[in-house]
Structures are given as structure tokens and as C-alpha cells.
Amino acid sequence: MSTTFKLDTSTSRANPTPQPMKRLTVPMIRSHKSDGKTREPLVMLTAYTARQAQLLDAHCDLLLVGDSLGQVIYGLPSTIPVTLEMMSNHAAAVVRGSYHSVVVVDMPFGSYEQSPQQAFESAAKLLKESGAAAVKLEGGAQMADTIAFLNQRGIPVMGHVGLTPQAVNVLGGYAARGRSDAEAEKIFNDAKSLDEAGAFAIVLEGVLEPIAIKTTGAVSCPTIGIGASAQCDGQVLVTDDMLGMFERVPRFVKKYENIAETIEKTVARYAEEVRARTFPTQDQTYQQKR
């Protein structure tokens, strides 16, 4: 038995409750790919809150507490200003709201690049404070030693190559990567280096499809595509993008719903009823008992 937190939707409170151990593990995710093949693609989405995690959990293998929360939750212009405290707090909420998925938390910009020791201290803080199972960091071959260092100290790491949003100031924007032969070769070699260093999975973001397919076939760990290829070993999207919470989304996003429009129409109805004094009605107010 393990103790997790179940969100009581009637009170919006997270209450400790004993549950049988059913959560997926990092080794289970890693073993999804065997002999270069994945029996079934892995499903990953971003999550930032307990309630969001609760709704996504049953359908996902992994929940990523992405530093994309900088834009999605905080309205920041990029992921660069995101802090360890932000990531830790939101990751803890996602862990409390989930039961089945492996929770992976992004390491924010500036928290791991200086040295493997810095990365260990930051990753240990994130996992201890949140209860997440693994961390994700961006970067290619230059991060291989850091990934190996963390693995040797009990911290599972998901890699991330191709379009790396934390390097947007160097890359000069969010354009697809791998259009030149040199860049394509670098992405391939970067992924190979992270795989050999012990990454249990690698995100391939915004890379040309032939590169994604070639890389997926060359690494032993699962690849998770985002703007890459359906031939990757899994897929991830920013949940708010695929639900249609924003008008403008990257080309690689499929809007499965238009939740923003539903919310706006619902709020407009509420505002209209408040101004007309038709809400609340007797059904939503407390009357003297007779």
C-alpha cells in the first residue's frame, strides 16, 4: 500500500488516502522499447495543477510538469524566467493529483548547466520537494556527463534535443531544426550521446521528420516526439495547446477542442445573468427553514 492524495472535487481539497501501488515506473517506461521497437507509443502531456493531472492521468503514461508553465500559467514571454520554486510547487500538485502516470519535472534554465554537481543539487531539490519520479533537461552531447552523473546518484533523466526552448536566445527563435546537413547530424549525435549516458527517454522537438525517424531507430531508449514524427516511440504536447486554450499554436499542434471558446461563452452567460439579477436563483441561495 502507498499513500497518495485524492482530490475531493466537492471541496477542491487534496486528502491523503491509502491506495494500492499501481503507478508506472521509469524502468517500465524505459522497457517500453526493446530491440529498437516500441510495442505501443507512449502518451505524454503537460500538467501544471492537481485537477489537470487528475483529468489526464488515466490516459497518459507520463505527465510532464513543463517549464512551459512560464507562458501558460504565468504569462511570461519565455521559459527563461522560470524558477526552481515554481517547478517544485507545480510538480508537487501534479503528483498529488495523479496516480498512474510517471511524473517528470523540467529543470529550469540556469539550474543545471554550470556543472553536474549543480544539476544534482537542483534535481534532488525538485524530486524531494515534489515527489516526482524524474527530471528533464535540455541540451545535447554537452549534457551527457551531467546525465551520467545524475543517473549514478539515483536520479532518472529524460533528455531533450532539437528545438530547445531554453536556448531560444541562441537559436534566434522557434523554427524547426535540422534543415542543414550539419545541424541534422548534430541532432542525431546529440541524441546518441544522451542515450549512451543513460537517459531513459529523449524528447525530439521541432526536428525534420527524417531526422526523427533516423534517430528513433538509432537509440535504445524511447523517443518522445513533439513536432517530429508519428514514428517516434511516443508523443507529447502542451495540454493547453491541444485543448485550444490559445488562439495561436505551433504548426505541429492539433487542436482537439476549443476550450477557450467554451469558457468565454460560459462566462458571458454568467455575466449576463448577474447583470440581469437572474443569478443566483432560489436554487443557489439559502432560505430560512420552516
N, C-alpha and C positions, 0 to 999 in steps of 0.2 A: 504494500500500500504506500502511496505517496500523498502528500498534502499539496493541493493546488488551490487556486482561487476561482470560484464560480461567481460570475456577475449576476446579481439578482436584478433582473430587468424591471421589476416592480418598484424597486427603491434606488436603482443605479449604484448599489453598494457591492463591493467585492468581498465575499465572505469565504474564509478558509473552509474547505470541505475535503474529507478524505476520498480519494479516487483510486481505482486500480491503475497500475502503471501501464500506460498504453502509448505514451509519446514516442514518436520516431526518434532515432538517434543519428548522430553524424556517421558512424560506421554503416548504418543502414542506407543512408543517402549515398555514401561512397560506393557501397557494394551494388548499388543500382546498375552500375556499369561493370560488365565483366567481359573480358576478352575483346574489348573495343566496342561492345554493343550494349545498348540500354534496352531492357525488356519493356519499359513503358516510360515515356517522357515525364520528367519531374515538373511539378507545378509549384511556382513560387510567385507570391505577390508581396507588395509592401504593406506594412501595417504600422500605425503610429499610436493607436489607442486601444484600451481594453475591449471596448464594444466592437470596434472594427475587427480586431483579432478574433473575437468570438464568432462573428459572422463569416469570416474567411476560413477559419481553422479546419473545419471538416472537409474542405475541398482542396486544401493545399498540402504539399509535402514540407514546404519551407515557408516561413514568414520572415521577410527581410525588414528590419527596422532601418530604413534607409536614411542617409543624411539628406535625401530629397525632402525630408520634413522641413528643412530650412525654407524652401519655397512653398511647399504645400501647406504647412501648418503656420509658419511664422511670417510668410510673405517676404522673405529675404530674396535678394537678386540672384544668389547662387548658393552653393553648399559651403563655400569657403568660411563664412562666419559661424558655422555650427560648432557647438562646444561638446566636450565630453559629458557635461552635466545634462545637456539636452538629450543626448543619445541614451544615457543611462536611465533617465526618468521615463522616457517613452518606451525603451526596451522593457523595463520592469512592468509597465502597464500591459504591454503585448504578451509577456509571459503569463501574467495573471489572467488575461483574457483568453488564452489558448490552452489546449490540452493535447492536441495530436501532432502539430507541426513542430519541426526543428526551428527554433528562433535564432536568427543570425542578426547581429548588430553591426552597422557600419562604424568603422573607426574614422572620426572626423579629421579633416585637414589639420596638419600640424601636431597630431598626437602620436605619430609613429615613424615619420620619415627620418628623423635625426639619427636614430640608432636602434638596433634590436632591443637594447635594454629599455629605451623609452617606449618602444612598441609593447614590450611585455608589461611594463607598469600601467600603461593605458588600457591594454586588453584585460589585464587582471582586474582593474577597477571596474570596467564595464561588466564583466561576467559576474563578479562578486556582488555588485550592487543591483544587477538586473535579473540574474538567474538565467540569462540567455545561454545557448549551448556553444556558440561560435562567433567569431568576428569576421568581418570582411574588410579587406584593404585594397587600395588601388595601386597599380604600378606593375611594371614588367620585371625583367631579369634583375634589376637593381634591388628588388624586394625579396628575391629568392632566399638570401641569407636570413632575412628577418622572419620569413615564413618558417624556415627550418628551425630557427631559434625558438619561436613560439611553440611549434609542434613538440619539440624536445622537452618543453616545460608544461605540456598538458593543455595547450590552447589550440583548438582546431581553427583553421583559417580557410576562408573562401577567397580566391584571387579575383582580380578584375582587370582585364586588358582591353585594348582597343580605344574607344572613346571613354576617357576617364574624366568625369566632370570636375574633380578637384584640380585637375591640371588645365582647366579651361583658359586660364590666362596665358599659358604657354602654347596651347594648341590654337588659340585665336578664335575659338567658337565651338559649336556643337556639330560640325559637319561630320559626315561619315568618314571613317578611317580606312586606310589600306588602298587608296587609289593609285599610289605609286608602287613600283616593284619593291623598292627599299622599305617602305612603310609596311607593306604586306608581309615581307619576310621578317621584319622586326616583331610584328604582332604574333606571327607563328612561333618565333623563337622565344618570345616572352612567355607565351602560354606553356611551351615545353619546359622552360626553366621553373615556372611555378609548380607545374605538375611534378617535376623531379624533386622539388624542395618539400613536397608533401601537402600541397593544397588539396583539400578534399573535394573541391569543385572550383570551377573558374567561370566567371561571368564574361561573356563576349558581347561587348556593347558597340553598336553602331559601326560594325565592320562589314565589308562587302561579303556577300553570301559565299562565293567560292573560298574565301579565306576561312570563314566559319566552318564550312564543311571539311576542308583540309585539316584544320586544327582539331576539330572534334574527333576525326579519325586517327590523329597522331598522339593524343594524350590519353592517359589511362584513367583519369578522373572524369566525372561528368562535366560537360559544358552547359552553361545556362545562357541562352540567347536572349538578347533584347535588341531588336533591330539588327538581327544577324541572319538566322536561317531556321526553318522548321526541322532541319536535320540535326540541330543541336540536341543534347541529351535532356534538355528542359527549357522552360521559358519563364521569364519574369517581366512584369510590367508594374508601373506605378499605379496602384489601385485607383486613385482619384482620376487619373487619365483615362483608364479603360471604362470607368463608370460615367464619364462625361461631366466631371465637375468643373472642367475648364474648357473654354471655347477653342483655344488653340493648343494643339498637342503635336508631338513629333510625328513624322510620316509613318513610323513603324508601329504606332499605336492604333489598335482597332477599338473604336468606341462601342462597347456592348450595350450601353444605355445612355440616356441623357438625364442623369440625376439632377443636374443643376437646374434644368428647366422645370422638373417636377417640384423641386424645393421652392423655386421662385414663384410658381403658380400657387403653391400651397400657402406660402407666406402672404401673397397678395390677397387670397381669400380670407385669411386670418385678419389682416389689416382692415379689409373692407367690413368685416363683421364687428370688429372692435369699434370702428368709427360710426357704424350704424347702431351700436348698442344691442346687437343681436347675439353677441357673445360677451360674457357667459350667459347661458340659459339656466333654468331651474335645475337641469340635469348636471350642471357643473358648479353649482353653489350649494352651501349647507343651509338647511332650513331648520327652524325650531321644531323639535319633536313634540308631538301632541300626546 
